[in-house]
Amino acid sequence: MLKAVGITAALFIFAGLASAQVPSGNIFFGYSYERTNITAFGPDVISSTVTGPNLHGWDASFEGKVIPFFGIVGDVSGHYGSQNFTKLTPNGPLNVNVTGHEQEYLVGPRLSIPISKFTPFAEVMAGVAHIHTGGTLPGPSNTSFATAVGGGLDYRIFRPIAVRVEGDYLRTKFFSSTQNNLRLSAGAVFRF
């Protein structure tokens, strides 16, 4: 009898340890808006009449949980937009249209604390960003080290599905000039 109780207890303990080893995390995909510094579009764009472009695109991330409230996140995003302005040249004013697309590839830790149906989180990420421009002027491209600090809030609809809103302060250094950008994202989260 004692042997049967010991075997049963051991099976419950090993089953609990085995279930604790199953990885958990989430996948996010959604719309993203980025407000950028004009210097992100290249040295030819800098003008007193030009403001920073609004870029629209997408954001996707994958988070693997290390422990229930701490995970490692990989984040990939793409933003697209254009800017129109007038540039003074020796031959007179030139109407210029500059298009650009920017991608960020970031990774870092995320701290999250579930509270009922809400899960607020904070994250710090680092990686690379790449921008390519085109339009009226020949378009340069540039790659930069990038960092992001931010957070957000998930709202659980039911067990595996949630919606997310998040914001990040994104810092890049394209064309030897520092850009301090705001990135806002919203979309669906699939938990596993």
N, C-alpha and C positions, 0 to 999 in steps of 0.2 A: 504494500500500500504506500509506504513512504517513497519507494522508488517511482511509482506512478505519479505521485504528487510532485516530486522533484523534476521528472521529465516534463510534466505539464507546465510547471513554473518556468522551466528553461525555455520551452517553446514560446510562451507568452513574452518572455524577456527578449528572445531573439527576434520574434515577430515585431515587437516594438522598435528594436534597434534597426531592423531592416526597413520598416516604414519611415524611420527618421532619415534614412540614407537616400530616399527617393528625392531627386532634385525638384525644387519648386521655383516659381518665378512668374514672369508675365511678358507678354508681347504687346507693344503699343504701335498703332498706326493712325495718323490723322493729318489734318490741315495745319499748316504753320505759316505764320506771318513774321517777317523780320524787318525791323527798321534799322537802316544802315547809315553809316557816315558816307558822304559822297566820295571820299578818298578811296573807298573800296572799288570804285569803277575805274580807277587809274589816274595817272598824273595829268592827262589831257583834259579831264573833266572838271578839274578844280577851277571854280569861277565864283565870283561874289553873287551871281544871280542864281546859283544852283543850290538846291537843298538835297538832303539825303533821300535816296529812293526807298520806296516801300516795296519789299519783295514778298511774293506769295509762293507757297509751295507745299511741301510735305515733310513730315518728321516720322521716323520709325525708331523704336528702341527695343532691346531685349534685355531683361534683367534676370539674372540667376541669383537666387537667395543663398547666402552663405549660412546665415542663421535667420530665424523668422523676421527680425526687424532690420537686417542688414544685407545688402546685395551688391553685386557688381553689375553695372549697366553699360551696354554698348549702344551708342546713339548715332544714327545716320540721318542727314537731312539734305534737302535740295530746295533752293529758293530762286525765283526767276522774276525779272522785272526790267523796266527801261526808264530812261530819263531823257527829257528834251530840254535843250537850252540853246542860247545864242552865244557864239564865240566870236570875238572880234579878231579879225585877221588883217594883214596889210591890204588885201583886196576888198575889205568891207566885212560886214557881219555874215556869219555862216550859221545857218540853223543846223543843229547837231542832234542826232538821236543816238543814244548809247543803250545797248541791251546788255544784260549780264545774267549769268547764272552762277550761283555759289553753292558749294557742297561742304558740309562739315562731317568729319568722322571722329567721334569722341568716345572716350571710355573713362569710367571712374566709379567711385563708391556712391551708394544711395542708402539713406537712412529713412525708414518708413515705420509709422506706428498706426496700426488699425484701431479705429474707434467706431464701433458699431458698423454702419455701412460706409463710413468715410475712412480714407487712408491718406493722411497728409504725408508728404515726403520732402526731403532736401537732398541735393546732389551737388557734387563737384566733379567736373570732367576735364580732361585734357586730350588733345589729339592734333589733327591737321585740318586745315580748310583750304579749299581751292576755288579760285574765281576765274571766269573767262568772260571777256567782254567783246562786243562787236557793235555793228551799226554803221553810222556815217563815217566815224573815224576807224582806222585799223585797230582791232581789238587786242590788247595785251592780255596775257593770263599770268597768274601768280599763285604761289602756294605759301601758306603761312602756318606757323604754330598757332593753335587756338586753345582757349580755355573757356569754360562755362561754369557759372555758379547760379543755382536756382532751386526751384522746387515746384510743387504742385499739389493737386488734390485728386484722388480717385473716388468715385462714388459707385459702389457696387449695386448693380441692377439685380442680378442673381449670381449665384456662386462663381461661375467661370467668366462672367462678363461684367465690365465696369466702364464708365466713361471718365475721361481725364481732361483736366485743364492744367497747364503748366507754363511757367515763365522762366527764362534764363537770361542772365547778363552774359553776353558772348563777346569775347575780346579776341581780335585778330590783328595782324600787322601786314597788310597787303601793300605792296609798292613802297616799302620803308616808312609807312605812316600807320600809326595805331588807330584802329577802329573799335569803338565801344558801342555794341549793338544790343538791341532788345529783341528777343525771340519769344513769341507766344505760340503755343500749340494746343489743339483740342482734338480729341478723337476717341477711339475705342480701345479698351484694354482686354486682352484675353489671358486669363490666369490659368496656370496649370500646377 
